[in-house]
Amino acid sequence: MLQYRSYAFGKNHWRIDPDLRAILGIYWPEYVRRMQELDQFGAFAGGQAYEAAYAIDRSAAPAFLMHDVDGARVDRALLHSSHMDILRETARINRAPYEGGSWMEHFTFGYLLADPGLYCSLIVTNQTVYIIHKYAQEHKNWVEPLLSGTMWGATWMTESQGGSDLGANTTTAEAGESGWILNGEKYFSSNAGLTDLAVVSARPVGAPAGPKGIALFLVPRLRKNGELNFYVRRLKEKSATRAVPSGEVEFHQSEAWLVGEPSAGIYYTLEMLTVSRLANAIGAMGIARKAYFEANERALKRTAFGKPICEHPLMRRDLTDIAVRNAAGMALTMRAIAAFNASWQSAPPYTADYHYARFLSHLTKNRTADHSAAVTQLAMEIFGGVGFLDEYAIARWHREALITPIWEGTGNIQSLDMLEAMQKKQAHEPFLAEMIPILESHGGNIGKRVAEQVLQSVQTMKGFSETEAQWRSKELLNCFADAAQTALLYELADSAGERYAQIAELYAQRFCFHADYPAWAITAKSVWSYDPDANTAQ
Ligand SMILES: Cc1cc2nc3c(=O)[nH]c(=O)nc-3n(C[C@H](O)[C@H](O)[C@H](O)COP(=O)(O)OP(=O)(O)OC[C@H]3O[C@@H](n4cnc5c(N)ncnc54)[C@H](O)[C@@H]3O)c2cc1C
């Protein structure tokens, strides 16, 4: 019954998203050969998946079953059959990078799906395959079941005493005669009760304290003798992302398989995190886009003071805010994914290209989370009072967006990781080498001023103590991210038209210069207005 509660439901989310096609034209031009699949997935994302995600959130969240009918401990999350159907149907989006395709493909489908609960189940499964693919080939027999949706993965690092500080992990690993044994607890464990094979961080006995002493393990749900290998204590009650069962997990003498070198565990973990940070970013922009689909149509249809609300100058401004954040966040995310796609096969100690991809992932993860929270909040407001009612689709998107600044490392952690990448790897140098020439050759005086700002910030930062550098690191991250979004939008205008040069200018004014939008934007209809019924080209 979602047709009565949503404007976006029943629409093809691929067809009504011209920004996506414009941006893919630069970063994944091969998409034109996959149009039919994208079109089908767009219909699925706006139809069956959209409705199922709404229903799961409202009334069909996973339940927890601790014992089977015979009283044996099974610790299973019970997912509604329509929920399982969606997961099985979408499992295939994880295949591309491992079967000669690209991460651009995977993340494009992830963006169209967007729902962070559903996408979380998929991406942690993807990360499990990632670890096997790169560092644990001896377990490659798990890959096909994980990619075909018959088995599920998980990535469990966070413990009750700390998620940001992985070096505080106390779960222990001990090498015995018949393999490694884990003891300890994980406090936030997504896909708990669903997973068949989890990637788990633990400290081998005798390993040093802190992050360098963390090793990574694969832990199957069942022991060799068929009994449960780890226990789910409970599932969490969450304000959103209800589609993914997230729980607390206990390891008691659990059988585990070491991944690669024990001393490199923290590097493998950070690699996995790069995958999920990019997923977080593309998911954040997917969420923002769904909220826009809802709000844009509301603004076209609702009247106040004798005309459609989209005709009022301040509503145009709201729609401009959303259009600017959405296009900019998408451009940055796709650029970061392209950088990862080009370097992801790199292993410790890593190439400079990989360090740059990681650097971009920090900028992207943090800034897209801001965009998603702001866009979804504004979209609710555009609906007026109805926007606050849980019975309509719009209200959910802001709740869902609020996980994106927290998951996969908060804004502070992205800022500190970026700082470290600058200090230890000079990862900002390829950033400057890419973005400054674009800014200096596009957008006239605006591009040049943004370039100057970035160079000045880097210079200023050099004189700071470590304490002051940390204090200012988020500001610096935003400066870089906003400059990159301006540059990438100007670059996009070269191939996709003037609309993106306009958005680049608006983005720079608002976010780089903290100034008001110029007055021409009031009548720049191509920026803030979009008629989904008139624009349904494939
Ligand atoms: C629904 C859900 C599902 C999750 N699923 C998983 C999962 O499957 N696997 C998993 O491993 N984790 C999972 N997590 C955990 C999540 O990744 C962590 O909650 C997150 O990384 C933050 O860690 P924390 O909660 O321990 O907060 P803390 O690390 O305690 O941080 C608290 C605050 O302190 C700040 N802070 C910490 N250190 C610093 C510093 N040095 N400087 C400045 N500020 C700092 C942080 O920015 C934050 O604002 C999940 C979380 C949720 C909500």
The ligand as an SDF file (V2000), in Angstrom:
LIG
                    3D

 53 58  0  0  0  0  0  0  0  0999 V2000
   23.5090   -0.0040   13.8800 C   0  0  0  0  0  0  0  0  0  0  0  0
   24.9720   -0.1970   14.0650 C   0  0  0  0  0  0  0  0  0  0  0  0
   25.5960   -1.2820   13.4800 C   0  0  0  0  0  0  0  0  0  0  0  0
   26.9670   -1.4860   13.6530 C   0  0  0  0  0  0  0  0  0  0  0  0
   27.5510   -2.5770   13.0850 N   0  0  0  0  0  0  0  0  0  0  0  0
   28.8690   -2.8250   13.3260 C   0  0  0  0  0  0  0  0  0  0  0  0
   29.4920   -4.0130   12.8170 C   0  0  0  0  0  0  0  0  0  0  0  0
   28.8780   -4.8300   12.1420 O   0  0  0  0  0  0  0  0  0  0  0  0
   30.7920   -4.2140   13.0980 N   0  0  0  0  0  0  0  0  0  0  0  0
   31.5190   -3.3450   13.8450 C   0  0  0  0  0  0  0  0  0  0  0  0
   32.6990   -3.5850   14.0680 O   0  0  0  0  0  0  0  0  0  0  0  0
   30.9600   -2.2060   14.3390 N   0  0  0  0  0  0  0  0  0  0  0  0
   29.6530   -1.9310   14.0870 C   0  0  0  0  0  0  0  0  0  0  0  0
   29.0780   -0.7930   14.5930 N   0  0  0  0  0  0  0  0  0  0  0  0
   29.8670    0.0660   15.4570 C   0  0  0  0  0  0  0  0  0  0  0  0
   30.2450    1.4090   14.8600 C   0  0  0  0  0  0  0  0  0  0  0  0
   31.1540    1.2490   13.8130 O   0  0  0  0  0  0  0  0  0  0  0  0
   30.7830    2.2400   16.0220 C   0  0  0  0  0  0  0  0  0  0  0  0
   29.6700    2.5590   16.8400 O   0  0  0  0  0  0  0  0  0  0  0  0
   31.4940    3.4770   15.5940 C   0  0  0  0  0  0  0  0  0  0  0  0
   32.6910    3.1560   14.9210 O   0  0  0  0  0  0  0  0  0  0  0  0
   31.8440    4.3610   16.7960 C   0  0  0  0  0  0  0  0  0  0  0  0
   32.4460    3.6200   17.8200 O   0  0  0  0  0  0  0  0  0  0  0  0
   31.8630    3.6880   19.3060 P   0  0  0  0  0  0  0  0  0  0  0  0
   30.3930    3.4970   19.2400 O   0  0  0  0  0  0  0  0  0  0  0  0
   32.6210    2.7820   20.1730 O   0  0  0  0  0  0  0  0  0  0  0  0
   32.0980    5.1890   19.7510 O   0  0  0  0  0  0  0  0  0  0  0  0
   33.4250    5.7340   20.4390 P   0  0  0  0  0  0  0  0  0  0  0  0
   34.6070    5.1680   19.7560 O   0  0  0  0  0  0  0  0  0  0  0  0
   33.3110    5.5380   21.9020 O   0  0  0  0  0  0  0  0  0  0  0  0
   33.3260    7.2790   20.1100 O   0  0  0  0  0  0  0  0  0  0  0  0
   32.4930    8.1650   20.8610 C   0  0  0  0  0  0  0  0  0  0  0  0
   32.7550    9.5870   20.3810 C   0  0  0  0  0  0  0  0  0  0  0  0
   34.1140    9.9170   20.6340 O   0  0  0  0  0  0  0  0  0  0  0  0
   34.7120   10.4270   19.4640 C   0  0  0  0  0  0  0  0  0  0  0  0
   36.1280   10.0890   19.4530 N   0  0  0  0  0  0  0  0  0  0  0  0
   36.7040    8.8850   19.6510 C   0  0  0  0  0  0  0  0  0  0  0  0
   38.0430    8.9900   19.5560 N   0  0  0  0  0  0  0  0  0  0  0  0
   38.3190   10.2890   19.3040 C   0  0  0  0  0  0  0  0  0  0  0  0
   39.5120   11.0430   19.0980 C   0  0  0  0  0  0  0  0  0  0  0  0
   40.7180   10.4480   19.1060 N   0  0  0  0  0  0  0  0  0  0  0  0
   39.3990   12.3700   18.8530 N   0  0  0  0  0  0  0  0  0  0  0  0
   38.2060   12.9650   18.8180 C   0  0  0  0  0  0  0  0  0  0  0  0
   37.0470   12.3210   18.9900 N   0  0  0  0  0  0  0  0  0  0  0  0
   37.0940   10.9920   19.2280 C   0  0  0  0  0  0  0  0  0  0  0  0
   33.9420    9.8050   18.2990 C   0  0  0  0  0  0  0  0  0  0  0  0
   34.0370   10.6350   17.1630 O   0  0  0  0  0  0  0  0  0  0  0  0
   32.5350    9.7430   18.8770 C   0  0  0  0  0  0  0  0  0  0  0  0
   31.8880   10.9650   18.6360 O   0  0  0  0  0  0  0  0  0  0  0  0
   27.7140   -0.5630   14.4180 C   0  0  0  0  0  0  0  0  0  0  0  0
   27.0850    0.5420   14.9850 C   0  0  0  0  0  0  0  0  0  0  0  0
   25.7340    0.7210   14.8200 C   0  0  0  0  0  0  0  0  0  0  0  0
   25.0690    1.9120   15.4620 C   0  0  0  0  0  0  0  0  0  0  0  0
  1  2  1  0
  2  3  1  0
  2 52  2  0
  3  4  2  0
  4  5  1  0
  4 50  1  0
  5  6  2  0
  6  7  1  0
  6 13  1  0
  7  8  2  0
  7  9  1  0
  9 10  1  0
 10 11  2  0
 10 12  1  0
 12 13  2  0
 13 14  1  0
 14 15  1  0
 14 50  1  0
 15 16  1  0
 16 17  1  0
 16 18  1  0
 18 19  1  0
 18 20  1  0
 20 21  1  0
 20 22  1  0
 22 23  1  0
 23 24  1  0
 24 25  2  0
 24 26  1  0
 24 27  1  0
 27 28  1  0
 28 29  2  0
 28 30  1  0
 28 31  1  0
 31 32  1  0
 32 33  1  0
 33 34  1  0
 33 48  1  0
 34 35  1  0
 35 36  1  0
 35 46  1  0
 36 37  1  0
 36 45  1  0
 37 38  2  0
 38 39  1  0
 39 40  1  0
 39 45  2  0
 40 41  1  0
 40 42  2  0
 42 43  1  0
 43 44  2  0
 44 45  1  0
 46 47  1  0
 46 48  1  0
 48 49  1  0
 50 51  2  0
 51 52  1  0
 52 53  1  0
M  END
$$$$
